[in-house]
Amino acid sequence: MVINDTTNANDSTDRYFQAYHNVRIFSDSLQAVSDSLFYSGKDSIFRLFTDPIVWSGDNQLTGDTIFLYTKNKKADKLFVWENALAVNKTGIDMYNQLKGNRLTGMFIDGTLDYMRAKGNAESVYWVKDEDSALVGVNNVNGDIIDLRFLNKELDKVVVISEPKGVMLPVSQASEQEKFLRNFKWREARRPKTKFELFGN
């Protein structure tokens, strides 16, 4: 890791650091891994490069490049570029998924609250009734798709333009209809404690 502290040692905005190979981040509310990272105190952005993965609660976000914005030492928003995929674990072998060319995520008090996929957006989500009983699996695509959360659970899926979709009973949904292309749940790479930051 390279750390640079320029002219004024008391001004944290002049500080930046770079880290290379097997980067790991851990906090109680968010964890991340990537090959390399750049952070600047001027804008409080963690720039994650090469196979980055960010986890927040039951949510996993992946893409070619991820910019994680922080505010008051908590996640505030993130942007994912190219091959963007968000996964929300909602049960055993059940995953809500959102894919697009670009992905935007917004946090409230460090907890993921909203996600938007833009450009060739696709979504697979598990539909439940008011009593949390499983209704079916919904496959939808459009130019823009929003996911909105309530109490850390997926609450609404909104297709902004050109919606196309179908909902299937779980018994009739094939494995291909339950998972978007390139889906992977990568929990094994997730740092579970701060002590794992120092492992090999």
Phi and psi restraints in degrees (value plus and minus 20) as a CYANA .aco file:
   2 VAL   PHI    -131.4   -91.4
   2 VAL   PSI     107.5   147.5
   3 ILE   PHI    -137.8   -97.8
   3 ILE   PSI     112.9   152.9
   4 ASN   PHI    -142.9  -102.9
   4 ASN   PSI     109.2   149.2
   5 ASP   PHI    -145.9  -105.9
   5 ASP   PSI      85.2   125.2
   6 THR   PHI    -100.7   -60.7
   6 THR   PSI    -176.2  -136.2
   7 THR   PHI     -62.1   -22.1
   7 THR   PSI     -70.0   -30.0
   8 ASN   PHI    -125.0   -85.0
   8 ASN   PSI      89.3   129.3
   9 ALA   PHI     -86.8   -46.8
   9 ALA   PSI     -39.9     0.1
  10 ASN   PHI    -109.5   -69.5
  10 ASN   PSI     -27.1    12.9
  11 ASP   PHI    -123.0   -83.0
  11 ASP   PSI      83.7   123.7
  12 SER   PHI     -87.3   -47.3
  12 SER   PSI     -38.2     1.8
  13 THR   PHI     -89.9   -49.9
  13 THR   PSI     -37.0     3.0
  14 ASP   PHI    -107.1   -67.1
  14 ASP   PSI     -20.4    19.6
  15 ARG   PHI    -117.1   -77.1
  15 ARG   PSI     124.0   164.0
  16 TYR   PHI    -167.3  -127.3
  16 TYR   PSI     140.6   180.6
  17 PHE   PHI    -163.6  -123.6
  17 PHE   PSI     133.7   173.7
  18 GLN   PHI    -144.9  -104.9
  18 GLN   PSI     124.6   164.6
  19 ALA   PHI    -155.9  -115.9
  19 ALA   PSI     123.0   163.0
  20 TYR   PHI    -147.8  -107.8
  20 TYR   PSI     116.7   156.7
  21 HIS   PHI      48.0    88.0
  21 HIS   PSI      99.7   139.7
  22 ASN   PHI      39.3    79.3
  22 ASN   PSI      27.5    67.5
  23 VAL   PHI     -94.1   -54.1
  23 VAL   PSI     116.4   156.4
  24 ARG   PHI    -155.9  -115.9
  24 ARG   PSI     118.2   158.2
  25 ILE   PHI    -145.0  -105.0
  25 ILE   PSI     117.5   157.5
  26 PHE   PHI    -158.8  -118.8
  26 PHE   PSI     110.3   150.3
  27 SER   PHI    -162.4  -122.4
  27 SER   PSI     150.7   190.7
  28 ASP   PHI     -81.4   -41.4
  28 ASP   PSI     -53.0   -13.0
  29 SER   PHI    -120.8   -80.8
  29 SER   PSI     -33.5     6.5
  30 LEU   PHI    -173.4  -133.4
  30 LEU   PSI     122.5   162.5
  31 GLN   PHI    -154.9  -114.9
  31 GLN   PSI     135.6   175.6
  32 ALA   PHI    -176.3  -136.3
  32 ALA   PSI     135.0   175.0
  33 VAL   PHI    -159.0  -119.0
  33 VAL   PSI     135.4   175.4
  34 SER   PHI    -188.2  -148.2
  34 SER   PSI     156.1   196.1
  35 ASP   PHI     -99.6   -59.6
  35 ASP   PSI     -60.8   -20.8
  36 SER   PHI    -164.0  -124.0
  36 SER   PSI     142.4   182.4
  37 LEU   PHI    -169.9  -129.9
  37 LEU   PSI     124.8   164.8
  38 PHE   PHI    -152.6  -112.6
  38 PHE   PSI     111.7   151.7
  39 TYR   PHI    -151.8  -111.8
  39 TYR   PSI     114.7   154.7
  40 SER   PHI    -143.3  -103.3
  40 SER   PSI     115.7   155.7
  41 GLY   PHI     -89.5   -49.5
  41 GLY   PSI     -37.1     2.9
  42 LYS   PHI     -86.8   -46.8
  42 LYS   PSI     -56.3   -16.3
  43 ASP   PHI    -143.2  -103.2
  43 ASP   PSI     -23.3    16.7
  44 SER   PHI      36.5    76.5
  44 SER   PSI      21.6    61.6
  45 ILE   PHI    -133.2   -93.2
  45 ILE   PSI     108.2   148.2
  46 PHE   PHI    -109.7   -69.7
  46 PHE   PSI      98.9   138.9
  47 ARG   PHI    -123.5   -83.5
  47 ARG   PSI      94.7   134.7
  48 LEU   PHI    -127.3   -87.3
  48 LEU   PSI     107.7   147.7
  49 PHE   PHI    -143.7  -103.7
  49 PHE   PSI     127.7   167.7
  50 THR   PHI      46.0    86.0
  50 THR   PSI      80.0   120.0
  51 ASP   PHI      34.3    74.3
  51 ASP   PSI      30.1    70.1
  52 PRO   PHI     -98.1   -58.1
  52 PRO   PSI     126.6   166.6
  53 ILE   PHI    -156.3  -116.3
  53 ILE   PSI     112.5   152.5
  54 VAL   PHI    -142.9  -102.9
  54 VAL   PSI     113.7   153.7
  55 TRP   PHI    -138.2   -98.2
  55 TRP   PSI     117.3   157.3
  56 SER   PHI    -159.5  -119.5
  56 SER   PSI      88.6   128.6
  57 GLY   PHI      40.8    80.8
  57 GLY   PSI    -146.1  -106.1
  58 ASP   PHI    -112.4   -72.4
  58 ASP   PSI      -2.7    37.3
  59 ASN   PHI    -129.8   -89.8
  59 ASN   PSI     119.3   159.3
  60 GLN   PHI    -146.9  -106.9
  60 GLN   PSI     112.9   152.9
  61 LEU   PHI    -146.4  -106.4
  61 LEU   PSI     112.1   152.1
  62 THR   PHI    -156.1  -116.1
  62 THR   PSI     141.0   181.0
  63 GLY   PHI     153.7   193.7
  63 GLY   PSI    -194.3  -154.3
  64 ASP   PHI     -94.1   -54.1
  64 ASP   PSI     -58.7   -18.7
  65 THR   PHI    -163.5  -123.5
  65 THR   PSI     118.2   158.2
  66 ILE   PHI    -148.2  -108.2
  66 ILE   PSI     109.3   149.3
  67 PHE   PHI    -126.9   -86.9
  67 PHE   PSI     100.4   140.4
  68 LEU   PHI    -129.8   -89.8
  68 LEU   PSI      92.9   132.9
  69 TYR   PHI    -109.2   -69.2
  69 TYR   PSI     116.6   156.6
  70 THR   PHI    -140.6  -100.6
  70 THR   PSI     133.6   173.6
  71 LYS   PHI    -166.1  -126.1
  71 LYS   PSI     108.2   148.2
  72 ASN   PHI      32.3    72.3
  72 ASN   PSI      20.5    60.5
  73 LYS   PHI      46.9    86.9
  73 LYS   PSI      -1.0    39.0
  74 LYS   PHI    -147.1  -107.1
  74 LYS   PSI     135.1   175.1
  75 ALA   PHI     -81.2   -41.2
  75 ALA   PSI     114.7   154.7
  76 ASP   PHI    -135.4   -95.4
  76 ASP   PSI     -65.1   -25.1
  77 LYS   PHI    -181.0  -141.0
  77 LYS   PSI     144.2   184.2
  78 LEU   PHI    -165.1  -125.1
  78 LEU   PSI     134.9   174.9
  79 PHE   PHI    -147.4  -107.4
  79 PHE   PSI     115.4   155.4
  80 VAL   PHI    -140.5  -100.5
  80 VAL   PSI     109.0   149.0
  81 TRP   PHI    -132.2   -92.2
  81 TRP   PSI     113.6   153.6
  82 GLU   PHI      40.8    80.8
  82 GLU   PSI     111.2   151.2
  83 ASN   PHI      34.2    74.2
  83 ASN   PSI      16.4    56.4
  84 ALA   PHI     -92.9   -52.9
  84 ALA   PSI     110.6   150.6
  85 LEU   PHI    -163.3  -123.3
  85 LEU   PSI     105.0   145.0
  86 ALA   PHI    -131.7   -91.7
  86 ALA   PSI     114.5   154.5
  87 VAL   PHI    -147.0  -107.0
  87 VAL   PSI     112.2   152.2
  88 ASN   PHI    -142.0  -102.0
  88 ASN   PSI      92.7   132.7
  89 LYS   PHI     -94.9   -54.9
  89 LYS   PSI     102.8   142.8
  90 THR   PHI    -137.8   -97.8
  90 THR   PSI     -19.8    20.2
  91 GLY   PHI     151.5   191.5
  91 GLY   PSI    -197.1  -157.1
  92 ILE   PHI     -87.2   -47.2
  92 ILE   PSI      98.7   138.7
  93 ASP   PHI      39.0    79.0
  93 ASP   PSI       6.0    46.0
  94 MET   PHI    -144.4  -104.4
  94 MET   PSI     102.6   142.6
  95 TYR   PHI    -156.4  -116.4
  95 TYR   PSI     101.5   141.5
  96 ASN   PHI     -95.3   -55.3
  96 ASN   PSI     118.7   158.7
  97 GLN   PHI    -156.2  -116.2
  97 GLN   PSI     125.3   165.3
  98 LEU   PHI    -159.8  -119.8
  98 LEU   PSI     108.3   148.3
  99 LYS   PHI    -153.7  -113.7
  99 LYS   PSI     127.2   167.2
 100 GLY   PHI    -192.3  -152.3
 100 GLY   PSI     156.0   196.0
 101 ASN   PHI     -86.3   -46.3
 101 ASN   PSI     -57.8   -17.8
 102 ARG   PHI    -154.2  -114.2
 102 ARG   PSI     129.2   169.2
 103 LEU   PHI    -153.5  -113.5
 103 LEU   PSI     114.8   154.8
 104 THR   PHI    -139.3   -99.3
 104 THR   PSI     114.5   154.5
 105 GLY   PHI    -146.4  -106.4
 105 GLY   PSI     120.8   160.8
 106 MET   PHI    -141.0  -101.0
 106 MET   PSI     121.9   161.9
 107 PHE   PHI    -135.3   -95.3
 107 PHE   PSI     127.8   167.8
 108 ILE   PHI    -142.4  -102.4
 108 ILE   PSI     100.6   140.6
 109 ASP   PHI      32.6    72.6
 109 ASP   PSI      20.6    60.6
 110 GLY   PHI      60.9   100.9
 110 GLY   PSI     -19.0    21.0
 111 THR   PHI    -131.1   -91.1
 111 THR   PSI     113.6   153.6
 112 LEU   PHI     -81.5   -41.5
 112 LEU   PSI     106.7   146.7
 113 ASP   PHI    -138.5   -98.5
 113 ASP   PSI     -45.2    -5.2
 114 TYR   PHI    -177.8  -137.8
 114 TYR   PSI     121.7   161.7
 115 MET   PHI    -158.1  -118.1
 115 MET   PSI     122.9   162.9
 116 ARG   PHI    -150.5  -110.5
 116 ARG   PSI     108.7   148.7
 117 ALA   PHI    -125.1   -85.1
 117 ALA   PSI     114.1   154.1
 118 LYS   PHI    -150.7  -110.7
 118 LYS   PSI     113.5   153.5
 119 GLY   PHI      70.3   110.3
 119 GLY   PSI      86.4   126.4
 120 ASN   PHI      31.6    71.6
 120 ASN   PSI      25.3    65.3
 121 ALA   PHI     -93.6   -53.6
 121 ALA   PSI     119.2   159.2
 122 GLU   PHI    -155.6  -115.6
 122 GLU   PSI     130.1   170.1
 123 SER   PHI    -166.3  -126.3
 123 SER   PSI     122.3   162.3
 124 VAL   PHI    -143.1  -103.1
 124 VAL   PSI     105.3   145.3
 125 TYR   PHI    -164.1  -124.1
 125 TYR   PSI     129.8   169.8
 126 TRP   PHI    -111.7   -71.7
 126 TRP   PSI     100.2   140.2
 127 VAL   PHI    -111.0   -71.0
 127 VAL   PSI     109.3   149.3
 128 LYS   PHI    -143.7  -103.7
 128 LYS   PSI     133.1   173.1
 129 ASP   PHI    -106.3   -66.3
 129 ASP   PSI    -193.5  -153.5
 130 GLU   PHI     -84.1   -44.1
 130 GLU   PSI     -41.5    -1.5
 131 ASP   PHI    -117.0   -77.0
 131 ASP   PSI      -7.0    33.0
 132 SER   PHI      48.1    88.1
 132 SER   PSI      -2.9    37.1
 133 ALA   PHI     -99.6   -59.6
 133 ALA   PSI     120.1   160.1
 134 LEU   PHI     -92.0   -52.0
 134 LEU   PSI     109.4   149.4
 135 VAL   PHI    -121.8   -81.8
 135 VAL   PSI     -65.8   -25.8
 136 GLY   PHI     156.7   196.7
 136 GLY   PSI    -192.5  -152.5
 137 VAL   PHI    -135.2   -95.2
 137 VAL   PSI     105.8   145.8
 138 ASN   PHI    -125.9   -85.9
 138 ASN   PSI     107.0   147.0
 139 ASN   PHI    -130.6   -90.6
 139 ASN   PSI     104.9   144.9
 140 VAL   PHI    -162.3  -122.3
 140 VAL   PSI     128.1   168.1
 141 ASN   PHI    -161.3  -121.3
 141 ASN   PSI     139.6   179.6
 142 GLY   PHI    -197.9  -157.9
 142 GLY   PSI    -196.8  -156.8
 143 ASP   PHI     -94.3   -54.3
 143 ASP   PSI     -59.9   -19.9
 144 ILE   PHI    -154.6  -114.6
 144 ILE   PSI     112.6   152.6
 145 ILE   PHI    -150.8  -110.8
 145 ILE   PSI     110.9   150.9
 146 ASP   PHI    -128.0   -88.0
 146 ASP   PSI     121.5   161.5
 147 LEU   PHI    -134.6   -94.6
 147 LEU   PSI     109.3   149.3
 148 ARG   PHI    -140.9  -100.9
 148 ARG   PSI     115.7   155.7
 149 PHE   PHI    -129.1   -89.1
 149 PHE   PSI     133.6   173.6
 150 LEU   PHI    -161.9  -121.9
 150 LEU   PSI     103.6   143.6
 151 ASN   PHI      33.8    73.8
 151 ASN   PSI      22.3    62.3
 152 LYS   PHI      49.4    89.4
 152 LYS   PSI     -13.4    26.6
 153 GLU   PHI    -133.2   -93.2
 153 GLU   PSI     127.6   167.6
 154 LEU   PHI     -81.8   -41.8
 154 LEU   PSI     105.9   145.9
 155 ASP   PHI    -129.1   -89.1
 155 ASP   PSI     -63.2   -23.2
 156 LYS   PHI    -161.7  -121.7
 156 LYS   PSI     125.3   165.3
 157 VAL   PHI    -138.7   -98.7
 157 VAL   PSI     101.5   141.5
 158 VAL   PHI    -142.2  -102.2
 158 VAL   PSI     102.4   142.4
 159 VAL   PHI    -117.1   -77.1
 159 VAL   PSI      98.8   138.8
 160 ILE   PHI     -99.2   -59.2
 160 ILE   PSI     -59.7   -19.7
 161 SER   PHI    -167.7  -127.7
 161 SER   PSI     128.6   168.6
 162 GLU   PHI      32.0    72.0
 162 GLU   PSI      34.2    74.2
 163 PRO   PHI     -95.0   -55.0
 163 PRO   PSI     118.7   158.7
 164 LYS   PHI    -161.2  -121.2
 164 LYS   PSI     113.7   153.7
 165 GLY   PHI    -192.1  -152.1
 165 GLY   PSI     150.6   190.6
 166 VAL   PHI    -170.5  -130.5
 166 VAL   PSI     122.5   162.5
 167 MET   PHI    -131.6   -91.6
 167 MET   PSI     113.1   153.1
 168 LEU   PHI    -140.9  -100.9
 168 LEU   PSI     123.7   163.7
 169 PRO   PHI     -79.6   -39.6
 169 PRO   PSI     125.5   165.5
 170 VAL   PHI     -75.5   -35.5
 170 VAL   PSI     -58.4   -18.4
 171 SER   PHI     -85.9   -45.9
 171 SER   PSI     -41.6    -1.6
 172 GLN   PHI    -120.6   -80.6
 172 GLN   PSI     -27.6    12.4
 173 ALA   PHI    -102.8   -62.8
 173 ALA   PSI     107.9   147.9
 174 SER   PHI     -97.9   -57.9
 174 SER   PSI     149.4   189.4
 175 GLU   PHI     -81.3   -41.3
 175 GLU   PSI     -55.9   -15.9
 176 GLN   PHI     -85.8   -45.8
 176 GLN   PSI     -49.9    -9.9
 177 GLU   PHI    -103.4   -63.4
 177 GLU   PSI     -30.1     9.9
 178 LYS   PHI    -115.5   -75.5
 178 LYS   PSI     -35.2     4.8
 179 PHE   PHI    -155.3  -115.3
 179 PHE   PSI     114.7   154.7
 180 LEU   PHI     -94.5   -54.5
 180 LEU   PSI     137.9   177.9
 181 ARG   PHI     -77.8   -37.8
 181 ARG   PSI     118.8   158.8
 182 ASN   PHI      50.1    90.1
 182 ASN   PSI      -4.5    35.5
 183 PHE   PHI     -82.3   -42.3
 183 PHE   PSI     114.1   154.1
 184 LYS   PHI    -169.5  -129.5
 184 LYS   PSI     110.3   150.3
 185 TRP   PHI    -116.1   -76.1
 185 TRP   PSI      93.7   133.7
 186 ARG   PHI    -131.7   -91.7
 186 ARG   PSI      22.6    62.6
 187 GLU   PHI     -78.6   -38.6
 187 GLU   PSI     -50.2   -10.2
 188 ALA   PHI     -82.5   -42.5
 188 ALA   PSI     -44.3    -4.3
 189 ARG   PHI    -108.9   -68.9
 189 ARG   PSI     -26.5    13.5
 190 ARG   PHI     -96.0   -56.0
 190 ARG   PSI     106.0   146.0
 191 PRO   PHI     -85.1   -45.1
 191 PRO   PSI     106.8   146.8
 192 LYS   PHI    -114.0   -74.0
 192 LYS   PSI     -46.6    -6.6
 193 THR   PHI    -162.0  -122.0
 193 THR   PSI     145.1   185.1
 194 LYS   PHI     -86.0   -46.0
 194 LYS   PSI     -42.6    -2.6
 195 PHE   PHI     -90.7   -50.7
 195 PHE   PSI     -43.4    -3.4
 196 GLU   PHI     -91.9   -51.9
 196 GLU   PSI     -32.8     7.2
 197 LEU   PHI     -85.5   -45.5
 197 LEU   PSI     -42.7    -2.7
 198 PHE   PHI    -125.1   -85.1
 198 PHE   PSI     -12.9    27.1
 199 GLY   PHI    -100.6   -60.6
 199 GLY   PSI     160.0   200.0
